[in-house]
Amino acid sequence: MYQHYVEVKDQYPHALLLYRVGDFFETFFQDAVTVSRELELVLTSKHGGEAGRVAMTGVPHHAWERYTTLLVEKGYAVVICDQVEDASEAVGLVRREVTRILTPGTLLEEGMLKSSRNNYLAAVVIAGTHWGLAYADISTGEFLTTQGSDLEHLTQELMRLQPSEVLVPTNAPDLGVLLRPGETSPHLPQCLPPSFCYSLRSQVPFSQGEARSKLLQKFKVRSLEGLGCDHLPLAVRAAGGLLEYVEDTQKENTVSLQRLRTYTLTDYLIIDHQTRRNLEITQTVRDGTFHGSLLWALDRTSTAMGSRALRRWLLQPLLDIKGIRSRQDTIQELKENTPLRQDLRYLLRQIYDLERLTGRASSGTANARDLIALADSLSRLPELARVVADASSPFLKALQKVPPVLEELAQKIQAHLVEAPPIHLKEGGLIRPGVNVLLDERKATVEADHQWIANLEVDERAKTGIPTLKVGFNETFGYYISISRTKADQVPANYIRKQTLKNEERYITPELKEREARILSARDDLYKLEYEIFVALREEVGEQAEAIRQLSRAVAAADVLCGLAELAVQQGYFRPEMISGRELEIVDGRHPVVEQSLPAGFFVPNSTQLGQDSSTKDNPDLIILTGPNASGKSCYLRQVGLIQLMAQIGSFVPVKSAKLGICDRIFTRVGAVDDLATGQSTFMVEMNETANILNHATSRSLVLLDEIGRGTATFDGLSIAWAVAEYLAIEIRSRTIFATHYHELNELAGMLTNVANYQVTVKELPDQIIFLHQVQPGGADKSYGIEAGRLAGLPAVVIQRAKQVMGQIEKHSKIAIGLKNLT
Ligand SMILES: Nc1ncnc2c1ncn2[C@@H]1O[C@H](COP(=O)(O)OP(=O)(O)OP(=O)(O)O)[C@@H](O)[C@H]1O
């Protein structure tokens, strides 16, 4: 056995090998040490012949999923080598084979996945500054590919996807290594962010020829034109290499991936990683929690599929007005029609994760409970179709027809499987009576046998006169007759003693043993047939995978929109008018997350006007926003960004009314945090982010700047802030809100027609400042910084001195800047 173990282990030197021995999955040698350390399990050792004492750590076979999940979460690849024949039937060593390779990106099992987010496996191919990226979620079947020519975009796309594992073809000698987050290798291209798991793979499957033929073969097409990637060699190489890896790791499970879809980054609103972080779209900046994020505030979905879809939409808002409007139409219909919305939500809540259940069915890992859940969900779809029968909006119409084949499939599953089947598939109890004649016969035989055993107990009690006599069964001895030791002298002569326990003696009789052989083989035949019927049923589901998934996608989208409609009703959101121009007009906007964290009515709404074609002071391109600390500048900035982003996923927004031009990108630069991980100072992070904005923003972008130039000397900082504001207003003409404590920037408005000053107002009382949180035209003339210091408890002498110093500075410094092109 050890020899076989070592042979298998040699093929997977970089993975942990879980090797089935009896009721355990064992690990040996160094793997045992690692597993014992990582899972805090006892490390034992056993004599292993020539190998001497062998370290081992085992986990019970029925709990392998739980333990494997923990190992995979810690960034290990795990190889499962299972027994593939019945130990009792084996001649010599039980045959074992690798049945599954689990890596972070190739999970299917329910307990290993998070229901509200996709689990992406990605593959990258880099050639100079050009790159190809493919990604798939094998649990839901999504499979996409793209290509680009700027490595920065590759990084941004990976940050959007947050893949669990990234495949990288290399010439590394140690192929097969899985680098855990933070681990480095000289073979990993520099541009790849260190926060992911990387699998170093051979170049071969990622070569043009191999990858291409893999895709052609998988999707049964003659050319890649239909998949949209014929002209994108790097995208093809990434997709082909990814496909090969999936097949390699899934072994006998065939994964049904949807048809490969090619996409372009410029099809979507671009939000870079910093902006996604700053706008707290999926997690908060402060502590990285979901609670307090935009997704948290917006998610009113009823299904896991809807929840995943909403996350995808928020990370990839649209540019296409038509697409946005058809989402809006659906929300509008659902918002206006309360009974429709409520009925739909009620039914959606009864639909399980069809996408992943289908994935497990088609890969052969679904159990009977999965199929029951799938059938129950499918059988809700006709009801769903009836509820939306009169609906007129696009996403509801998509639910109006359920292919009859799916209805029939649901009925068939329900007719075949018992209502509450066991988890194990090979121990019977799955199939209803009346499904299969042979099965019913076998059941009758097994039942007759049970009856025979029950009668035997009664008969033997009568024969022997021992009322406590029992017939029992265990896996080692089979059936036996148990008699308490005190009655042992009354045992008939034909009883053969088999085992002596503390209080009982166990016997067999030739008659019982003969019958036992029949009973056990009848039972095995029954279980086998039940399993075969189940597998055939599961395969039938697998054949309909594409149809089920197509409908699941429609259900997920309707769920997202229904949730957004519910949100719009609960929170008083309205439909923004989406236009192709540059105008951004928000009347009484609110911050969607802060508003929900405050008591009702406490949030102060504020309006915004930016970017009309003929810019005036009322409709500037750039707003300089001043106001004391904690008055609400950051909140206002983010509010505008979030409203624009929500509008571009098709959602209604927290406003009284809004007219919003489509943005190509949203940029933010918000309060600097030291990026210790990359060894950059606060100021350098700030400058990098600002450079990125100035190099990429267009007149269609929305730029939100919260302080620039704070991390350096005042005059340096002010000078940079001035030059940046001027460049944005004159050269780029993006729509910009620039929050700052440098009041000098207010002078810009006097020189440029497309710049306006706004301030967040406060009310000053003798010993306190009241924050009104109202944004009004005009620049603040005072920064209240010293006042804030006093309120925070700085000693009175320090405050006094600070006022003196400020007076001096104000007296001596007279800044006259003027405009770049006017000087
Ligand atoms: N419109 C509003 N209505 C009600 N409360 C608000 C509003 N805007 C901001 N707040 C509250 O004020 C607090 C401070 O806001 P914010 O952080 O935006 O201030 P700031 O002006 O950016 O401060 P600093 O200059 O110190 O960064 C927020 O936590 C929020 O609770």
PDBQT file of the ligand as one rigid body, heavy atoms in Angstrom, charges set to zero:
ROOT
HETATM    1  N1  LIG A 901     -25.858  64.991   4.439  1.00  0.00    +0.000 N 
HETATM    2  C1  LIG A 901     -25.686  64.481   5.671  1.00  0.00    +0.000 A 
HETATM    3  N2  LIG A 901     -26.727  64.289   6.516  1.00  0.00    +0.000 NA
HETATM    4  C2  LIG A 901     -26.547  63.788   7.744  1.00  0.00    +0.000 A 
HETATM    5  N3  LIG A 901     -25.355  63.429   8.248  1.00  0.00    +0.000 NA
HETATM    6  C3  LIG A 901     -24.274  63.597   7.480  1.00  0.00    +0.000 A 
HETATM    7  C4  LIG A 901     -24.384  64.129   6.156  1.00  0.00    +0.000 A 
HETATM    8  N4  LIG A 901     -23.156  64.180   5.611  1.00  0.00    +0.000 NA
HETATM    9  C5  LIG A 901     -22.301  63.716   6.557  1.00  0.00    +0.000 A 
HETATM   10  N5  LIG A 901     -22.969  63.344   7.675  1.00  0.00    +0.000 N 
HETATM   11  C6  LIG A 901     -22.383  62.821   8.914  1.00  0.00    +0.000 C 
HETATM   12  O1  LIG A 901     -21.206  63.548   9.211  1.00  0.00    +0.000 OA
HETATM   13  C7  LIG A 901     -20.100  62.702   9.428  1.00  0.00    +0.000 C 
HETATM   14  C8  LIG A 901     -18.824  63.343   8.861  1.00  0.00    +0.000 C 
HETATM   15  O2  LIG A 901     -18.896  63.443   7.454  1.00  0.00    +0.000 OA
HETATM   16  P1  LIG A 901     -17.625  63.400   6.512  1.00  0.00    +0.000 P 
HETATM   17  O3  LIG A 901     -16.710  62.327   6.929  1.00  0.00    +0.000 OA
HETATM   18  O4  LIG A 901     -18.149  63.379   5.151  1.00  0.00    +0.000 OA
HETATM   19  O5  LIG A 901     -16.952  64.807   6.851  1.00  0.00    +0.000 OA
HETATM   20  P2  LIG A 901     -15.734  65.563   6.106  1.00  0.00    +0.000 P 
HETATM   21  O6  LIG A 901     -16.190  66.959   5.868  1.00  0.00    +0.000 OA
HETATM   22  O7  LIG A 901     -15.282  64.829   4.929  1.00  0.00    +0.000 OA
HETATM   23  O8  LIG A 901     -14.624  65.587   7.223  1.00  0.00    +0.000 OA
HETATM   24  P3  LIG A 901     -13.000  65.669   7.045  1.00  0.00    +0.000 P 
HETATM   25  O9  LIG A 901     -12.715  66.988   6.396  1.00  0.00    +0.000 OA
HETATM   26  O10 LIG A 901     -12.526  65.628   8.464  1.00  0.00    +0.000 OA
HETATM   27  O11 LIG A 901     -12.597  64.491   6.257  1.00  0.00    +0.000 OA
HETATM   28  C9  LIG A 901     -20.467  61.421   8.706  1.00  0.00    +0.000 C 
HETATM   29  O12 LIG A 901     -20.002  60.322   9.428  1.00  0.00    +0.000 OA
HETATM   30  C10 LIG A 901     -21.980  61.397   8.655  1.00  0.00    +0.000 C 
HETATM   31  O13 LIG A 901     -22.522  60.602   9.704  1.00  0.00    +0.000 OA
ENDROOT
TORSDOF 0
